[in-house]
Amino acid sequence: MKKLVLYISLLSLFAILILSFTASSPAETVYYQIASRESMLHVVVIDEEAKPFPGATVRLIELNKDTITNAEGVAVVKISQYSCIMAVSFVGYQPKVMKVIRGNTAPYKVALYPERLTKN
């Protein structure tokens, strides 16, 4: 009985080895396309007195995306590129332009200051 179990086990192992060699195809190069990762970019906009700045425009230039800050001066935008240029602006204030990086966990803090009037 032990010989029969041993014989069947060895025969099964031999069959598995033979099938594994014949069933495999030659090595091929396989290319996978990985979907771009998106993360949320958080921006906090303040004025010259460090108070929240509602209504400021936050624009990701290369991605052609823009949004407006809420009442707390916060804007959230999806970003899929590793980095891009962000412009923050409001009428009558000096715009700010900066490079932002996807995956940054801390919010970007941007201060806007009024434009200086020049005499003509």
C-alpha distances in whole Angstrom, upper triangle without the diagonal:
4,5,5,6,9,10,11,12,14,15,17,18,20,21,23,25,26,27,29,31,32,33,35,39,41,42,45,48,48,51,51,54,54,57,60,60,62,64,67,70,72,76,78,82,85,88,91,91,87,87,84,86,85,85,85,83,80,79,76,78,75,73,76,75,78,78,81,80,80,83,81,81,77,76,72,71,68,68,65,67,66,70,73,77,78,81,83,86,89,92,95,92,91,88,85,83,79,76,73,69,66,64,67,66,70,73,75,79,82,85,88,92,95,96,99,102,105,108,110
4,5,5,6,8,10,11,12,14,15,16,18,20,21,23,24,26,27,29,30,31,33,37,39,40,43,46,46,49,49,52,52,55,58,57,60,62,65,68,70,73,76,80,82,86,89,89,85,85,82,83,83,83,83,81,78,77,74,76,73,71,74,73,76,76,79,78,78,81,79,79,75,74,70,69,66,66,63,64,64,67,71,74,76,79,81,84,87,90,93,90,89,86,83,80,77,74,71,67,64,62,65,64,68,70,73,76,79,83,86,89,92,94,97,100,102,106,108
4,6,5,6,9,10,10,12,14,15,16,18,20,21,22,24,26,27,28,30,32,35,37,39,42,45,45,48,49,52,52,55,58,58,61,62,65,68,71,74,77,81,84,87,90,90,86,86,84,85,84,84,83,82,78,77,74,76,73,71,75,74,76,77,80,79,80,82,80,80,77,75,71,70,67,66,64,65,64,68,71,75,76,80,81,85,87,91,93,91,90,86,83,81,77,74,71,67,65,63,66,65,69,71,74,77,80,84,86,90,93,95,98,101,103,107,108
4,5,5,6,8,10,10,12,14,15,16,18,20,21,22,24,26,27,28,30,34,36,38,41,44,44,47,47,51,51,53,57,57,60,61,64,67,70,73,76,80,83,86,89,89,85,85,83,83,83,83,82,80,77,76,73,75,72,70,73,72,75,75,78,78,78,81,79,79,75,74,70,69,65,65,62,64,63,67,70,74,75,79,80,84,86,90,92,90,89,85,82,80,77,73,70,67,64,62,65,64,68,71,73,76,79,83,86,89,92,94,97,100,102,106,107
4,5,5,6,9,10,10,12,14,15,16,18,20,21,22,25,26,26,29,32,35,36,39,42,41,44,45,48,48,50,53,53,56,58,61,64,66,70,73,76,79,83,85,85,82,82,79,80,79,79,79,77,74,73,70,72,69,67,70,69,72,72,75,75,75,77,75,76,72,70,67,66,62,62,59,60,60,64,67,71,72,75,77,80,83,86,89,86,85,82,79,76,73,70,67,63,60,58,61,61,64,67,70,73,76,80,82,86,89,90,94,97,99,102,104
4,6,5,6,8,10,11,12,14,15,17,18,20,21,23,25,25,27,31,33,34,37,40,40,43,44,47,47,50,53,53,56,57,61,64,66,70,72,76,79,82,85,85,81,81,79,80,79,79,79,77,73,72,69,71,68,66,70,69,72,72,75,75,75,77,76,76,72,70,67,65,62,61,59,60,59,63,66,70,71,75,76,80,83,86,89,86,85,81,78,76,72,69,66,62,60,58,61,60,64,66,69,72,75,79,82,85,88,90,93,96,98,102,103
4,5,5,6,9,10,10,12,14,15,16,18,20,21,23,24,26,30,32,33,37,39,40,43,44,47,48,50,53,54,57,58,62,65,67,71,74,77,80,84,86,87,83,83,80,81,80,81,80,78,74,73,70,72,69,67,70,70,72,73,76,76,76,79,77,77,73,71,68,66,63,62,59,60,60,64,67,70,72,76,77,81,84,87,90,87,86,82,79,77,73,70,67,63,61,59,62,62,65,68,70,74,77,80,83,86,89,91,94,97,99,103,104
4,6,5,6,9,10,10,12,14,15,16,18,20,21,22,24,28,30,32,35,38,38,41,41,45,45,48,51,51,54,56,59,62,65,68,71,75,78,81,84,84,81,80,78,79,78,78,77,75,72,71,68,69,66,64,67,67,69,70,73,73,73,76,74,74,71,69,65,64,60,60,57,58,58,61,64,68,70,73,75,78,81,84,87,85,83,80,77,74,71,68,65,61,58,57,60,60,63,66,68,72,74,78,80,84,87,88,92,95,97,100,102
4,5,5,6,9,10,11,12,14,15,16,19,20,21,23,26,29,30,33,36,36,39,39,42,43,45,48,48,52,53,56,59,62,65,68,72,75,78,81,81,77,77,75,76,75,75,74,72,69,68,65,67,64,62,65,64,67,68,70,70,71,73,72,72,68,66,62,61,57,57,54,55,55,58,62,65,67,70,72,75,78,82,84,82,80,77,74,71,68,65,62,58,55,54,57,56,60,63,65,68,71,75,77,81,84,85,89,92,94,97,99
4,5,5,6,9,10,11,12,14,15,17,19,20,22,25,27,29,32,34,35,38,39,42,43,46,49,49,52,54,57,60,63,66,69,73,76,79,82,82,78,79,76,77,76,76,75,73,70,69,65,67,64,62,65,65,68,69,71,71,72,75,73,73,69,67,63,62,58,57,55,55,55,59,62,66,67,71,73,76,79,82,85,82,81,77,74,72,69,65,62,59,56,54,57,57,61,63,66,69,72,76,78,82,85,86,89,92,94,98,99
4,5,5,6,9,10,11,12,14,16,17,18,20,24,26,28,31,34,34,38,38,42,43,45,49,49,52,54,58,61,63,67,70,73,76,80,83,83,79,79,77,77,77,76,75,73,70,69,65,67,64,62,65,65,68,69,72,72,72,75,74,73,69,67,64,62,58,58,55,56,55,59,62,66,67,71,73,76,79,83,85,83,81,78,75,72,69,66,63,59,56,55,58,58,62,64,66,70,73,76,79,82,85,86,90,93,94,98,99
4,5,5,6,9,10,11,12,14,16,16,18,22,24,26,29,32,32,35,35,39,40,42,45,46,49,51,54,57,60,63,66,70,73,77,79,80,76,76,73,74,73,73,72,70,67,65,62,64,61,59,62,61,64,65,68,68,69,71,70,70,66,64,60,59,55,54,51,52,52,56,59,63,64,68,70,73,76,79,82,79,78,75,72,69,66,62,60,56,53,52,55,55,59,61,63,67,69,73,75,79,82,83,87,89,91,95,96
4,5,5,6,9,10,11,13,15,15,17,21,23,24,27,30,30,33,34,37,38,41,44,44,47,49,53,56,58,62,65,68,71,75,77,78,74,74,72,72,72,72,71,68,65,64,61,62,59,57,60,60,63,64,67,67,67,70,69,68,64,62,59,57,54,53,50,51,50,54,57,61,62,66,68,71,74,78,80,78,76,73,70,67,64,60,58,54,51,50,53,53,57,59,61,65,67,71,74,77,80,81,85,87,89,93,94
4,5,5,6,9,10,11,13,14,16,19,21,23,26,29,30,33,34,38,39,42,45,46,49,51,55,57,60,64,67,70,73,77,79,80,76,76,74,74,74,73,72,70,67,65,62,63,60,58,62,61,64,65,68,69,69,72,71,70,67,64,61,59,55,54,51,52,51,55,58,62,64,67,69,73,76,79,82,79,78,74,71,68,65,62,59,56,53,51,55,55,59,61,63,67,69,73,75,79,82,83,86,89,91,94,95
4,5,5,6,8,10,11,12,14,18,20,22,25,28,29,32,33,36,38,40,44,45,48,50,53,56,59,63,66,69,72,76,79,79,76,76,73,73,72,72,71,69,65,64,61,62,59,57,60,60,63,64,67,67,68,71,70,69,65,63,59,58,54,53,50,51,51,54,57,61,63,66,68,72,75,78,81,78,77,73,70,67,65,61,58,55,52,51,54,54,58,60,62,66,69,72,74,78,81,82,85,88,90,93,94
4,6,5,6,9,10,10,12,16,18,20,23,25,26,29,30,33,34,37,40,41,44,46,50,53,56,59,62,65,69,72,75,76,72,72,69,70,69,69,67,65,62,60,57,58,55,53,57,56,59,60,63,64,65,67,66,66,62,60,56,54,50,49,46,47,47,51,54,57,59,63,65,68,71,74,77,75,73,69,67,64,61,57,55,51,48,47,50,51,54,57,59,62,65,69,71,74,77,78,82,84,86,90,91
4,6,5,6,9,10,11,15,17,18,21,24,25,28,29,33,34,37,40,41,44,47,50,53,56,59,62,66,69,72,75,76,72,72,70,70,69,69,68,65,62,60,57,58,55,53,57,57,60,61,64,64,65,68,67,66,62,60,56,54,51,49,46,47,46,50,53,57,59,63,65,68,71,74,77,74,73,69,66,63,60,57,54,51,48,47,50,51,54,57,59,62,65,68,71,74,77,78,81,84,86,89,90
4,6,5,6,9,10,14,16,18,21,24,25,29,30,34,35,38,41,43,46,48,52,55,58,61,64,68,71,74,77,78,74,74,72,72,71,71,69,67,63,62,58,59,56,54,58,58,61,62,65,66,67,70,69,68,64,62,58,56,52,51,48,48,48,52,55,58,60,64,66,70,73,76,78,76,74,71,68,65,62,58,56,53,50,49,52,53,57,59,61,64,67,70,72,76,79,80,83,86,87,91,92
4,5,5,6,8,12,14,17,19,22,23,26,28,31,33,36,39,40,43,46,49,52,55,59,62,65,69,72,75,76,72,72,69,69,68,68,67,64,61,59,56,57,53,52,55,55,58,59,63,63,64,67,66,65,62,59,55,53,50,48,45,46,46,50,52,56,58,62,64,67,70,73,76,74,72,68,66,63,60,56,54,51,48,47,50,51,55,57,59,62,64,68,70,74,77,77,81,83,85,89,89
4,6,5,6,10,12,14,17,20,20,24,25,28,30,33,36,37,41,43,46,49,52,56,59,62,65,69,71,72,69,69,66,66,66,65,64,61,58,56,53,54,51,49,52,52,55,57,60,61,61,65,63,62,59,56,52,50,47,45,42,43,43,46,49,53,55,59,61,64,67,70,73,71,69,65,63,60,57,53,51,47,45,44,47,48,51,54,55,59,61,65,67,71,73,74,77,80,82,85,86
4,6,6,9,10,12,16,19,20,24,25,29,31,34,37,38,42,44,48,51,54,57,60,63,67,70,73,74,70,70,68,68,67,67,65,63,59,57,54,54,51,50,53,53,57,58,61,62,63,66,65,64,60,58,54,52,48,47,43,44,43,47,50,54,56,59,62,65,68,71,74,72,70,66,63,60,57,54,52,48,46,45,48,49,53,55,56,60,62,66,68,72,74,75,78,81,82,86,87
4,6,8,10,13,16,19,20,24,26,29,31,34,38,39,43,45,49,52,55,58,62,65,68,71,74,75,72,72,69,69,68,67,66,63,60,58,54,55,52,50,53,54,57,59,62,63,64,67,66,65,61,59,55,53,49,47,44,44,45,48,51,55,57,60,63,66,69,72,75,72,71,67,65,61,59,55,53,49,47,46,50,51,55,56,58,62,64,68,69,73,76,76,79,82,83,87,87
4,6,10,12,14,18,18,22,23,27,28,31,35,36,40,42,46,49,52,55,59,62,65,69,71,72,69,69,66,66,65,64,63,60,57,55,52,52,49,47,50,51,54,55,59,60,61,64,63,62,58,56,52,50,46,45,41,42,42,46,48,52,54,57,60,63,66,69,72,70,68,64,62,59,56,52,50,47,44,44,47,48,52,54,55,59,61,65,67,70,73,73,77,79,81,84,85
4,7,9,11,14,15,19,20,24,26,29,32,34,37,40,44,46,49,53,56,59,63,66,68,70,66,66,63,63,62,62,60,58,54,52,49,49,46,45,48,48,51,53,57,57,59,62,61,60,56,53,50,47,43,42,38,39,39,43,45,49,51,55,57,60,63,66,69,67,65,61,59,56,53,49,47,44,41,41,44,45,49,51,52,56,58,62,64,67,70,70,74,76,78,81,82
4,6,8,12,13,17,19,22,25,28,31,33,36,39,43,46,49,52,56,58,62,65,68,69,66,66,63,63,62,61,59,56,53,51,47,48,44,43,46,47,50,52,56,57,58,61,60,59,55,53,49,46,42,41,37,37,38,41,44,47,50,53,56,59,62,65,68,66,64,60,58,54,52,48,46,43,40,40,44,45,49,51,52,56,57,61,63,66,69,69,72,75,76,80,80
4,6,10,12,16,18,22,24,28,31,33,36,39,43,45,49,52,55,58,61,65,67,68,65,66,63,62,62,61,59,56,53,50,47,47,43,42,46,46,50,52,55,57,58,62,60,59,55,53,49,46,42,41,37,37,37,40,43,46,49,52,55,58,62,64,67,65,63,59,57,53,51,47,45,42,40,40,43,45,49,50,51,55,57,60,62,65,68,68,71,74,75,78,79
4,7,9,13,16,19,21,25,28,30,33,36,40,42,45,48,52,55,58,61,63,65,62,62,59,59,59,58,56,53,50,47,44,44,40,39,43,44,47,49,52,53,55,59,57,56,52,49,46,43,39,37,34,33,33,37,39,43,46,49,52,55,58,61,64,61,59,56,53,50,47,43,42,38,36,36,40,41,45,47,48,51,53,57,59,62,64,65,68,70,72,75,76
4,6,10,13,16,19,22,25,27,31,34,38,40,43,46,50,52,56,59,61,63,59,60,57,57,56,55,53,50,47,44,41,41,37,36,39,40,44,46,50,51,53,56,55,53,50,47,43,40,37,35,31,31,31,34,37,40,43,46,49,52,55,58,61,59,57,53,50,47,44,41,39,36,34,34,38,40,43,45,45,49,51,54,56,59,62,62,65,67,69,72,73
4,7,10,13,16,19,22,24,28,31,34,36,40,43,46,49,52,55,57,59,56,57,54,53,53,52,50,47,43,41,37,37,34,33,36,37,41,43,46,48,50,53,52,50,47,44,40,37,34,31,28,27,27,31,33,37,39,43,46,49,52,55,57,55,53,49,47,43,41,37,36,33,31,31,35,37,40,41,42,46,47,51,52,56,58,58,61,64,65,68,69
4,7,10,13,16,19,21,25,28,32,34,37,40,44,46,50,53,55,57,54,54,51,51,50,49,47,44,41,38,35,35,31,30,34,35,38,40,44,45,46,50,49,47,44,41,37,34,31,29,25,25,25,29,31,35,37,40,43,46,50,52,55,53,51,47,45,41,39,35,34,31,28,29,32,34,38,39,40,44,45,49,50,54,56,56,59,62,63,67,67
4,7,10,13,15,18,22,25,28,30,34,37,40,43,46,49,52,53,50,51,48,47,46,45,43,40,37,35,31,31,28,27,30,31,34,36,40,41,43,47,46,44,40,37,34,31,27,25,21,21,22,25,27,31,33,37,40,43,46,49,51,49,47,44,41,38,35,32,30,27,25,26,29,31,35,36,36,40,41,45,47,50,52,53,56,58,60,63,63
4,6,9,12,15,18,21,25,27,31,34,37,40,44,47,49,51,47,48,45,44,43,42,41,38,34,32,29,29,26,24,28,28,32,34,37,38,40,43,42,41,37,34,31,28,24,22,19,19,20,23,25,29,31,35,37,40,43,46,49,47,45,41,39,36,33,30,28,25,22,23,27,28,32,33,34,37,39,43,44,48,50,50,54,56,58,61,62
4,6,9,12,15,19,22,24,28,31,34,37,40,43,46,48,45,45,42,41,40,39,37,34,31,29,25,26,22,21,24,25,28,30,34,35,37,40,39,38,34,31,28,24,21,19,15,16,17,20,22,26,28,31,34,37,40,43,45,43,42,38,36,33,30,27,25,22,20,21,24,26,29,30,31,35,36,40,41,44,47,47,50,53,54,58,58
4,6,9,12,15,19,21,25,28,31,34,37,41,43,45,41,42,39,38,37,36,35,32,29,26,23,24,21,19,23,23,26,28,31,32,34,37,36,35,31,28,25,22,18,16,13,13,14,18,20,24,26,29,31,35,38,41,43,41,40,36,34,31,28,25,22,19,17,17,21,23,26,27,28,32,33,37,38,42,44,45,48,51,52,56,57
4,6,9,13,16,19,22,25,29,31,35,38,41,42,39,39,36,35,34,33,32,29,26,24,20,22,19,17,20,20,23,24,28,29,31,34,33,32,28,25,21,19,15,13,10,12,13,16,18,22,23,27,29,32,35,38,41,38,37,33,31,28,26,23,21,18,15,16,19,21,24,25,26,29,31,34,36,39,42,42,46,48,50,54,54
4,6,10,13,15,19,22,25,28,31,35,37,39,36,36,33,32,31,30,28,26,22,20,17,18,16,13,17,17,20,21,25,26,28,31,30,29,25,22,19,16,12,10,6,8,10,13,15,18,20,23,25,28,31,34,37,35,34,30,28,25,22,19,17,14,11,13,16,18,21,21,22,26,27,31,32,36,38,39,42,45,47,50,51
4,7,10,13,16,19,23,25,29,32,35,36,33,33,30,30,29,28,27,24,21,20,16,18,16,14,17,16,19,20,23,24,26,29,28,26,23,20,16,14,10,8,6,8,9,12,14,18,19,22,24,27,30,33,36,34,32,29,26,24,21,18,15,13,9,10,13,15,18,18,20,23,25,29,30,34,37,38,41,44,46,49,51
4,7,9,13,16,20,22,26,29,32,33,30,30,27,26,25,25,23,21,18,16,14,16,15,12,15,14,16,17,20,20,22,25,24,23,19,16,12,10,6,5,4,8,9,11,13,16,16,19,21,24,27,30,33,31,30,26,24,22,19,17,14,11,8,9,12,13,16,16,17,21,22,26,27,31,34,35,38,41,43,47,48
4,6,10,13,16,19,23,26,29,30,27,27,24,23,23,23,21,19,16,16,13,17,16,13,16,14,15,16,18,18,19,23,21,20,16,14,10,8,6,6,7,9,10,11,13,15,15,18,19,23,25,29,31,29,28,24,22,20,18,16,12,10,6,6,9,10,12,12,14,17,19,23,25,29,31,33,36,39,41,45,47
4,6,10,13,16,20,23,26,27,24,23,20,20,19,19,18,17,13,14,12,16,16,13,15,13,13,13,15,14,16,19,17,16,12,10,6,6,5,6,9,11,12,12,13,15,14,16,17,20,22,26,28,26,25,22,20,19,17,15,11,11,8,8,9,9,11,10,12,15,17,20,22,26,28,30,34,36,39,43,44
4,7,10,13,17,20,23,24,21,20,17,17,17,17,15,14,11,11,10,14,14,13,14,12,12,11,13,13,14,18,16,14,10,8,6,5,6,6,10,11,11,11,11,12,10,13,13,17,19,23,25,22,22,19,16,15,13,12,8,8,7,8,7,8,9,7,8,11,13,17,19,22,25,27,30,33,35,39,41
4,7,10,13,17,20,21,17,17,14,14,14,15,14,13,10,12,12,16,17,16,17,14,13,11,12,10,12,14,12,11,7,6,5,7,9,10,14,15,15,14,14,14,12,13,13,16,18,22,24,21,20,18,16,15,14,13,10,11,10,10,9,8,8,5,6,9,11,14,16,20,23,25,28,31,34,38,40
4,6,10,13,16,17,14,14,11,11,12,13,11,11,8,11,11,15,17,16,17,14,12,10,10,8,11,13,11,8,6,5,6,8,11,12,16,17,17,15,14,13,10,11,9,12,15,18,20,17,17,14,12,13,12,12,10,12,12,13,11,11,9,5,5,6,7,11,13,16,19,21,25,28,30,34,36
4,7,10,13,14,11,10,8,8,10,12,10,11,10,13,15,18,20,19,20,17,14,12,11,8,10,11,8,6,5,7,9,12,15,16,20,20,20,18,17,16,13,13,10,13,14,18,19,16,16,14,13,14,13,15,13,15,16,16,14,13,10,7,6,5,6,8,11,14,17,20,23,26,29,33,35
4,7,10,11,9,8,6,5,8,9,7,10,9,13,15,17,20,20,20,17,14,12,10,7,10,10,9,5,6,8,11,14,17,18,22,22,22,20,18,16,12,11,8,10,11,14,15,12,13,11,10,13,13,15,14,17,18,19,17,16,14,10,8,6,5,6,7,11,13,16,19,22,25,29,31
4,7,8,5,5,5,5,8,11,9,12,12,16,18,21,24,24,23,21,18,16,13,10,12,11,9,7,9,12,15,17,21,22,25,26,25,23,21,19,16,14,11,11,11,14,14,12,13,12,12,15,15,18,18,20,22,22,19,19,16,12,11,8,6,5,6,9,12,15,18,21,24,27,30
4,5,5,5,6,6,9,11,10,13,14,18,20,22,26,26,25,23,19,18,15,12,14,13,12,9,12,15,18,20,24,25,28,28,28,25,24,21,18,15,12,11,11,13,12,9,11,12,12,16,17,20,20,23,25,26,23,23,19,16,14,11,9,5,5,6,9,12,15,17,21,24,27
4,6,7,10,9,13,15,13,16,17,20,23,24,28,28,28,26,23,21,18,16,18,16,15,13,16,18,22,24,27,27,31,31,30,27,26,23,20,17,14,14,13,15,13,10,11,13,13,17,18,21,22,25,27,28,25,25,21,18,16,12,10,7,6,5,8,11,13,16,19,22,26
4,5,9,10,14,16,15,19,20,23,25,27,31,31,30,28,25,23,20,17,18,16,14,13,16,19,22,25,28,29,33,33,32,29,28,25,22,20,17,17,16,17,16,13,15,16,16,20,21,24,24,27,29,29,26,25,21,19,17,14,12,9,10,9,11,15,16,19,22,25,28
4,7,9,12,15,14,17,18,21,23,25,29,29,28,26,23,21,18,15,15,14,12,11,13,16,19,22,25,26,30,30,29,27,26,23,20,19,16,16,16,18,17,14,15,16,15,18,19,22,21,24,25,25,22,21,18,15,14,10,10,7,9,10,13,16,18,21,25,28,31
4,6,9,13,13,16,17,21,23,26,29,28,28,25,22,19,16,13,13,11,9,8,11,15,18,21,25,26,30,30,30,28,26,24,21,19,16,16,15,17,17,15,16,17,17,20,21,23,22,25,26,26,23,22,19,16,15,12,11,9,10,12,14,17,20,22,26,29,32
4,6,10,10,13,14,18,20,23,26,25,25,22,19,16,13,9,9,7,5,5,8,11,15,18,21,23,27,28,28,25,24,22,19,17,14,14,13,16,16,14,16,16,16,18,19,22,20,23,24,24,21,20,17,14,13,11,10,9,10,13,15,18,21,23,27,30,33
4,7,7,10,12,15,18,21,24,23,22,19,16,13,10,7,8,7,7,4,8,10,14,17,20,22,26,27,27,24,23,20,17,15,11,11,9,12,13,11,13,13,14,16,18,20,20,22,23,24,22,21,18,15,14,11,10,9,8,11,12,15,18,21,24,27,30
4,6,9,11,15,18,20,24,23,21,18,14,11,8,5,5,5,6,5,8,9,13,16,19,21,25,26,27,25,23,21,17,15,12,11,10,12,14,13,15,15,16,18,19,22,21,23,24,24,23,22,20,16,15,14,12,12,11,14,15,17,21,23,26,29,31
4,6,9,13,16,18,22,20,18,16,12,9,5,5,6,7,10,7,9,10,13,15,18,20,24,25,27,24,22,20,16,14,11,9,8,10,13,12,14,13,15,17,19,21,20,23,23,25,23,23,21,17,16,15,13,13,12,14,15,17,20,22,25,28,30
4,6,10,13,15,19,18,16,14,10,8,5,5,8,10,11,8,9,9,12,14,17,19,22,23,24,21,19,16,13,10,7,6,5,9,11,10,11,10,11,13,15,18,17,20,21,23,21,21,19,16,14,13,11,11,9,12,13,15,18,20,23,27,28
4,6,10,12,15,15,13,10,7,6,5,7,10,13,14,10,11,9,11,11,15,16,19,20,21,19,16,14,10,8,6,5,6,9,13,11,12,10,11,12,14,16,16,19,19,21,20,21,20,16,14,14,12,13,11,14,15,16,20,22,24,28,29
4,7,9,13,12,11,8,5,5,6,7,11,14,14,11,10,7,9,9,12,13,16,16,18,15,13,11,7,6,5,7,9,13,15,13,13,10,10,10,11,13,12,15,15,18,17,18,17,13,11,12,10,12,12,15,17,18,22,24,26,30,31
4,6,9,9,7,6,4,7,9,11,14,18,18,14,13,10,11,9,11,11,14,14,16,13,10,8,6,5,6,8,11,14,17,15,15,11,10,9,11,11,11,14,15,17,17,19,18,15,13,14,13,15,14,18,19,19,23,25,27,31,32
4,6,6,6,5,6,9,12,14,17,20,20,17,15,12,11,8,10,8,11,10,12,10,7,6,5,7,9,12,15,18,20,18,17,13,12,10,10,9,9,11,12,15,15,17,17,15,13,15,14,17,17,20,22,22,26,28,30,33,34
4,6,5,7,8,12,14,17,20,23,23,20,18,15,15,12,13,11,13,12,14,11,7,6,6,7,10,12,16,18,21,19,17,13,12,10,10,10,11,13,14,18,18,21,21,18,16,18,16,19,18,21,22,22,25,27,29,32,33
4,6,8,11,14,17,19,23,26,26,23,21,18,16,13,13,10,11,9,11,9,6,7,9,11,14,16,20,22,24,23,21,17,16,13,12,11,11,13,13,17,18,21,21,20,18,20,19,22,22,25,26,26,29,31,32,36,36
4,5,9,12,16,18,21,25,24,22,19,16,14,11,10,8,8,8,11,10,8,9,10,12,14,17,20,22,25,23,22,18,17,15,14,13,12,13,12,16,17,20,21,19,18,20,20,23,22,26,27,27,31,33,34,38,38
4,7,10,14,17,20,23,24,21,19,15,15,11,11,11,12,12,15,13,10,10,10,11,13,15,18,20,23,22,21,17,17,14,15,15,14,16,16,19,20,22,23,20,19,21,20,22,21,24,25,25,29,30,32,35,36
4,7,11,13,16,20,20,18,16,12,11,8,9,9,11,12,15,14,11,11,10,11,12,14,16,19,22,21,20,17,16,15,15,15,14,15,14,17,18,20,20,18,17,19,18,20,20,23,24,25,28,30,32,36,36
4,7,10,13,17,17,14,13,9,10,8,10,11,14,15,17,15,13,12,9,9,9,11,13,15,19,18,18,14,14,13,14,15,14,16,16,18,18,20,20,16,15,17,15,18,17,20,21,22,26,28,30,33,34
4,7,9,13,14,12,10,7,8,7,10,12,16,17,19,18,15,14,11,11,10,11,12,15,18,17,18,15,15,15,16,17,15,17,17,19,19,19,19,15,15,16,15,17,16,19,21,22,26,27,30,33,35
4,6,10,11,9,8,6,9,10,13,16,19,20,22,20,18,16,13,12,9,10,10,13,16,15,16,14,15,16,17,18,17,20,19,21,20,20,19,15,15,15,14,15,14,17,18,20,24,25,28,32,33
4,7,7,5,5,5,8,10,14,16,20,22,23,21,19,17,14,13,10,10,10,14,16,15,16,14,14,16,17,18,17,19,19,20,19,18,17,13,13,12,11,13,13,16,17,20,23,25,29,32,34
4,5,5,5,6,9,12,16,19,22,24,25,24,22,21,17,16,14,14,13,16,19,17,19,18,18,20,20,22,20,22,21,22,21,20,18,15,15,14,14,15,15,18,19,22,26,28,31,34,36
4,5,7,10,13,16,20,22,26,28,29,27,25,24,20,19,16,16,14,17,19,18,20,19,20,22,23,24,23,25,24,25,23,22,20,16,17,15,15,15,15,18,19,22,25,27,31,34,36
4,6,9,12,15,19,21,25,27,27,25,24,23,19,19,15,16,15,18,20,18,20,19,19,21,21,23,21,23,23,22,20,19,16,13,14,12,13,13,14,17,19,22,25,28,31,34,37
4,7,10,13,17,19,23,24,24,22,21,19,16,15,12,12,12,15,17,15,16,15,15,17,17,19,18,20,20,21,19,18,15,12,12,10,10,10,11,14,16,19,22,25,28,32,34
4,7,10,14,16,20,21,21,20,19,18,14,14,12,13,14,18,19,17,18,16,15,17,17,18,16,17,17,17,16,15,13,9,10,9,10,12,13,17,19,22,25,28,31,34,37
4,7,10,13,16,18,19,17,16,15,12,12,10,13,14,17,20,18,18,16,15,15,15,16,14,16,15,16,15,14,13,10,10,11,11,14,14,18,20,22,26,28,31,35,37
4,7,10,13,15,16,16,15,15,12,14,13,15,17,20,23,21,21,18,17,17,16,16,13,14,12,13,13,12,12,9,10,12,13,16,18,21,24,26,29,32,35,38,40
4,6,10,12,14,13,12,13,11,13,13,15,17,21,24,22,21,18,17,16,15,14,12,12,11,12,13,13,14,11,12,14,15,18,19,23,25,26,30,32,35,38,40
4,7,10,12,12,12,13,12,15,16,19,21,24,27,25,25,21,19,18,16,15,12,12,9,11,12,13,15,13,14,17,18,21,22,26,28,29,33,36,38,42,43
4,6,8,8,9,11,11,14,16,19,22,25,28,25,24,21,18,16,14,12,9,9,6,9,11,13,14,13,13,17,18,21,22,26,28,29,33,35,38,41,42
4,7,8,9,13,13,17,19,22,25,28,31,29,27,24,21,19,17,14,11,10,7,10,12,15,17,16,17,20,21,25,26,29,32,32,36,38,40,44,45
4,5,7,10,12,16,18,22,25,28,31,28,26,23,20,17,15,12,10,8,7,10,12,15,17,17,17,20,21,24,25,29,31,32,35,37,39,43,44
4,7,11,13,17,19,23,26,29,31,29,27,23,20,17,14,11,9,6,5,8,10,14,16,16,15,19,20,24,25,29,31,32,35,38,39,43,44
4,7,9,13,16,19,23,26,28,25,23,19,17,13,10,7,6,4,6,9,10,14,15,15,13,17,17,21,22,25,28,28,31,34,36,39,40
4,7,10,13,16,20,23,25,22,20,16,14,11,8,6,6,7,8,12,12,16,16,15,13,16,16,19,20,23,25,25,28,31,33,36,37
4,7,10,13,17,20,21,19,16,13,10,7,6,4,6,9,11,15,14,17,17,15,13,15,14,16,17,20,22,22,25,27,29,32,33
4,7,10,14,17,19,16,14,10,8,6,5,6,6,10,12,15,14,16,15,13,10,12,11,13,14,17,19,19,23,25,27,31,32
4,6,10,13,15,12,11,7,6,4,7,9,10,14,15,18,17,19,18,15,12,12,10,12,11,14,16,16,19,22,24,27,29
4,7,11,12,10,9,6,5,6,9,11,12,15,17,19,18,19,17,14,11,11,8,9,8,11,13,14,17,20,22,26,28
4,7,9,7,7,4,7,9,12,15,16,19,21,23,21,23,21,17,14,13,10,10,8,10,11,11,15,17,20,23,25
4,6,6,8,7,10,12,15,18,19,23,24,26,24,25,23,19,17,15,12,11,8,10,9,10,14,16,19,22,23
4,6,8,9,12,15,18,21,22,26,28,30,28,29,27,23,21,19,15,14,11,11,9,9,13,13,16,19,20
4,7,9,13,16,19,23,24,28,29,32,29,30,28,24,22,19,16,14,10,9,6,6,9,10,13,16,18
4,6,9,13,16,19,21,25,27,29,26,27,25,21,18,16,12,10,6,5,4,5,9,11,14,17,19
4,7,10,13,17,19,23,25,27,25,26,24,21,17,15,11,10,6,6,6,5,9,11,14,17,19
4,7,10,14,15,19,22,24,22,24,21,18,15,14,10,9,7,8,9,9,12,15,17,21,22
4,7,10,12,16,19,21,19,21,18,15,12,11,8,8,7,9,12,12,15,18,20,24,25
4,7,10,13,16,19,17,20,18,15,12,12,9,11,11,13,15,15,18,21,22,26,27
4,6,10,13,16,14,17,15,13,10,11,9,12,13,15,18,18,21,24,26,29,31
4,7,10,13,12,15,14,13,10,13,12,15,16,19,22,22,25,28,29,33,34
4,7,9,8,11,11,10,8,11,12,15,17,20,23,24,27,30,32,36,37
4,6,6,10,11,11,10,14,15,19,21,24,27,28,31,34,36,39,41
4,6,9,11,11,11,15,17,21,23,26,29,30,33,36,38,42,44
4,6,9,10,12,15,18,22,24,28,31,32,35,38,41,44,46
4,6,7,9,12,15,19,21,25,28,30,33,36,38,42,44
4,6,9,12,15,19,22,25,29,31,34,37,40,43,45
4,6,9,12,16,19,22,26,28,31,34,37,40,43
4,6,9,13,16,19,23,25,28,31,34,38,40
4,6,10,13,16,20,22,25,28,31,34,36
4,7,10,13,17,19,22,25,28,32,34
4,7,10,13,15,18,22,24,28,30
4,7,10,13,15,19,22,25,28
4,7,9,12,15,18,22,24
4,6,9,12,15,19,22
4,6,9,12,16,18
4,6,9,13,15
4,6,10,13
4,7,10
4,6
4
